[in-house]
Amino acid sequence: MTPPVIATDKLSRHGKVPVREAGLKAATTSLFKRTYTQPASWPNSRSMT
């Protein structure tokens, strides 16, 4: 077998998602002051072993 062309190790995925309440006031506030959360499906680091 031939070795792989690209080898990777310890890949991770980082991201943030804006969170806000429902309503016009919350939508307006969210334009200027955003709060973020990291989705539970995106762990901070994942080892590919």
FENLIN-V430892 format. One record per run of one state. SS is the DSSP state (H for helix, E for strand, L for the rest). FROM is the first residue (numbers start at 1). LEN is the number of residues. Records with the same first field share a line. If there is no record, write none. Layout:
SS=FROM-LEN + FROM-LEN
//
This chain:
L=1-16 + 20-4 + 33-2 + 38-12
E=17-3 + 35-3
H=24-9
//
